[in-house]
Amino acid sequence: MQLNTDLDHRTLVHGALLPWVPSPSSGVERRMLYRVGGEKARATSLVKYAAGSVFPVHSHPGGEEFFVLEGTLQDERGDYPAGTYVRNPPGSRHAPRSDQGCVIFLRLQQFDPQDTQECVVQSEREDDTSSAQLLFCSTSEQVKLERLEAGALLSLANPYGMEVLALAGSIVEGKDLLERMTWLRLPRGMPLQAQAGQAGTRLWIKRCTAP
């Protein structure tokens, strides 16, 4: 499968409007945002686990990272409640499950081969003021949460590429309204210029910091 593979053009997907597509594992469904390959793909997706569902043990040759949007995901190492950011480096393996059900934002096979750092970070409590929380930083990328109060402006340089997922509220970028589960990918050289909506917004942002 080839889906939204042109990295040189701006891509926006309203993830909440996509249908849930069954995965090979019963009770696990996906909304595909970006994909190169078959079942073992380089991919970015929204993934929903029904209560009691399990994904069989598998490895991550190119790494895996996810942010829990709803509910709690579990694996052999523990529980990951809503708001948890996890990085499993290349070569890692696990058997994820969800006892009560959950929804996660998932990126597969997109790590720098030299990135071997495991990471589990719980996001800070939300409030109504503008703030930022750094989740991960390396020589090649930075991942953070950005909370903007109503009407606040956000301007970020983007020399090497950027992804944004709207987690709550809304934000206007260009002529587009990004609401919850909207995914935006900007090509290198295209800065992010946006303004939060009337209820403010909360964003997951990844910026590449090297070619």
C-alpha positions as CSV (number, residue, x, y, z in Angstrom):
1,M,0.0,0.0,0.0
2,Q,1.1,3.5,-0.8
3,L,-0.8,6.2,1.2
4,N,0.2,9.9,1.5
5,T,3.8,9.1,0.5
6,D,4.9,12.4,-1.1
7,L,7.0,14.0,1.7
8,D,7.6,17.1,-0.4
9,H,4.0,18.3,-0.2
10,R,1.7,19.4,2.6
11,T,-0.6,16.6,3.8
12,L,-3.7,17.0,6.0
13,V,-6.0,14.2,7.1
14,H,-9.1,14.6,9.3
15,G,-8.5,11.3,11.2
16,A,-11.8,11.4,13.0
17,L,-13.7,11.2,9.7
18,L,-11.9,8.1,8.5
19,P,-13.5,4.6,8.8
20,W,-12.0,2.1,11.2
21,V,-10.3,-0.7,9.2
22,P,-9.9,-4.1,10.9
23,S,-6.3,-5.3,11.5
24,P,-5.3,-9.0,11.4
25,S,-5.9,-9.1,15.2
26,S,-9.5,-9.4,16.4
27,G,-10.7,-6.2,18.2
28,V,-7.8,-4.0,16.8
29,E,-8.8,-1.5,14.2
30,R,-6.9,1.3,12.3
31,R,-7.3,4.6,10.6
32,M,-4.4,4.9,8.3
33,L,-2.8,8.3,7.8
34,Y,0.5,7.4,6.1
35,R,1.6,4.0,4.9
36,V,4.4,2.4,2.7
37,G,4.2,-1.3,2.5
38,G,1.9,-4.2,3.5
39,E,1.2,-5.5,7.0
40,K,4.7,-4.8,8.1
41,A,4.8,-1.2,6.9
42,R,6.4,2.1,7.5
43,A,3.2,3.7,8.8
44,T,1.4,6.4,10.8
45,S,-2.0,5.5,12.1
46,L,-4.7,5.9,14.7
47,V,-5.3,2.5,16.3
48,K,-8.3,1.4,18.4
49,Y,-8.2,-1.6,20.8
50,A,-11.5,-3.0,21.9
51,A,-11.7,-4.0,25.6
52,G,-9.9,-7.3,26.1
53,S,-8.1,-7.2,22.7
54,V,-4.5,-8.3,22.2
55,F,-2.0,-7.8,19.4
56,P,0.4,-10.8,19.1
57,V,4.0,-10.4,20.0
58,H,6.0,-8.7,17.3
59,S,9.3,-6.9,16.8
60,H,10.0,-3.3,15.6
61,P,13.0,-3.4,13.2
62,G,12.6,0.3,12.5
63,G,11.3,1.3,15.9
64,E,7.8,2.3,17.2
65,E,6.5,5.3,19.0
66,F,2.9,6.0,20.3
67,F,0.9,8.5,22.2
68,V,-2.2,7.2,24.1
69,L,-5.2,9.3,23.3
70,E,-7.9,7.4,25.2
71,G,-8.0,4.6,27.7
72,T,-5.0,2.5,28.7
73,L,-2.7,0.3,26.7
74,Q,-0.7,-2.5,28.4
75,D,2.3,-4.7,27.5
76,E,4.8,-6.8,29.4
77,R,6.5,-3.7,30.9
78,G,3.4,-2.0,32.3
79,D,0.4,0.2,31.8
80,Y,0.3,3.3,29.6
81,P,-2.8,5.5,30.4
82,A,-4.1,8.3,28.3
83,G,-1.4,11.0,27.9
84,T,1.5,8.6,27.9
85,Y,4.2,8.9,25.2
86,V,6.3,5.8,24.5
87,R,9.3,5.1,22.2
88,N,10.3,1.5,21.5
89,P,13.7,1.5,19.6
90,P,14.7,-0.6,16.7
91,G,14.9,-4.3,17.6
92,S,12.4,-4.0,20.5
93,R,9.4,-6.4,20.8
94,H,6.2,-6.7,22.8
95,A,2.6,-8.0,22.8
96,P,0.4,-4.9,23.4
97,R,-3.1,-5.3,24.8
98,S,-5.9,-3.2,26.3
99,D,-8.0,-4.6,29.2
100,Q,-10.5,-1.7,29.1
101,G,-10.0,-0.5,25.5
102,C,-8.0,2.4,24.2
103,V,-7.1,4.6,21.2
104,I,-3.5,5.5,20.3
105,F,-1.6,7.5,17.7
106,L,1.1,5.2,16.3
107,R,4.2,5.7,14.2
108,L,6.0,2.5,12.9
109,Q,9.4,1.9,11.3
110,Q,10.4,5.6,11.2
111,F,13.3,5.8,13.7
112,D,16.8,6.9,13.0
113,P,18.8,3.6,13.0
114,Q,21.1,5.1,15.6
115,D,18.3,5.9,18.0
116,T,18.3,3.1,20.7
117,Q,16.8,5.1,23.5
118,E,13.6,3.7,25.2
119,C,11.3,6.4,26.5
120,V,8.1,6.5,28.6
121,V,6.8,10.0,29.5
122,Q,3.5,10.9,31.1
123,S,2.1,14.2,30.0
124,E,1.5,16.9,32.5
125,R,-1.9,18.0,33.8
126,E,-3.8,20.2,31.4
127,D,-4.9,23.8,32.2
128,D,-6.2,26.8,30.2
129,T,-2.9,28.6,29.8
130,S,-0.4,28.3,26.9
131,S,2.5,25.9,27.7
132,A,4.8,23.4,26.2
133,Q,6.1,20.0,27.4
134,L,9.2,18.4,25.8
135,L,8.6,14.6,25.4
136,F,11.8,13.7,23.6
137,C,14.8,15.3,22.0
138,S,17.7,13.9,20.0
139,T,20.2,15.1,17.4
140,S,17.6,14.3,14.7
141,E,14.2,15.2,16.1
142,Q,12.2,16.9,18.8
143,V,8.8,15.8,20.1
144,K,6.6,18.0,22.3
145,L,3.1,18.8,23.5
146,E,1.9,22.3,22.9
147,R,-1.1,23.8,24.8
148,L,-2.5,27.1,23.4
149,E,-5.1,29.2,25.0
150,A,-8.0,30.6,22.9
151,G,-6.8,32.8,20.1
152,A,-3.1,32.2,20.7
153,L,-0.7,32.3,17.8
154,L,1.8,29.6,17.0
155,S,4.8,30.1,14.7
156,L,7.4,27.4,14.3
157,A,10.3,27.2,11.8
158,N,10.5,24.0,9.9
159,P,13.8,23.5,8.1
160,Y,13.6,19.6,7.9
161,G,10.0,18.5,8.2
162,M,7.2,18.5,10.8
163,E,4.1,16.6,11.9
164,V,1.2,17.8,14.0
165,L,-1.6,15.9,15.6
166,A,-4.5,17.9,17.1
167,L,-5.3,16.3,20.5
168,A,-8.1,18.6,21.7
169,G,-9.8,21.9,20.8
170,S,-9.1,23.4,17.4
171,I,-6.5,25.4,15.5
172,V,-6.6,27.1,12.1
173,E,-3.6,26.6,9.8
174,G,-3.8,28.2,6.4
175,K,-7.4,27.8,5.3
176,D,-7.9,24.5,7.3
177,L,-9.5,23.9,10.6
178,L,-7.7,21.2,12.6
179,E,-9.9,19.5,15.2
180,R,-9.3,16.5,17.4
181,M,-7.4,13.7,15.5
182,T,-6.5,15.8,12.6
183,W,-3.0,15.0,11.3
184,L,-0.9,17.5,9.5
185,R,2.5,16.9,7.8
186,L,4.5,19.9,6.5
187,P,7.4,19.4,4.1
188,R,10.8,20.8,4.9
189,G,11.0,24.6,4.6
190,M,7.3,25.2,5.2
191,P,6.8,26.9,8.6
192,L,3.8,26.3,10.8
193,Q,1.7,29.4,11.2
194,A,-1.5,28.8,13.1
195,Q,-4.0,30.2,15.6
196,A,-5.9,28.4,18.3
197,G,-9.7,28.3,18.2
198,Q,-12.2,29.6,20.8
199,A,-11.6,26.7,23.1
200,G,-7.8,26.7,22.7
201,T,-6.0,23.6,21.5
202,R,-3.6,20.9,22.5
203,L,-1.1,19.6,19.9
204,W,1.4,16.8,19.6
205,I,4.3,18.1,17.5
206,K,7.3,16.4,16.0
207,R,10.0,18.4,14.3
208,C,13.0,17.0,12.5
209,T,16.1,18.8,13.5
210,A,18.6,17.4,11.0
211,P,18.4,16.4,7.3
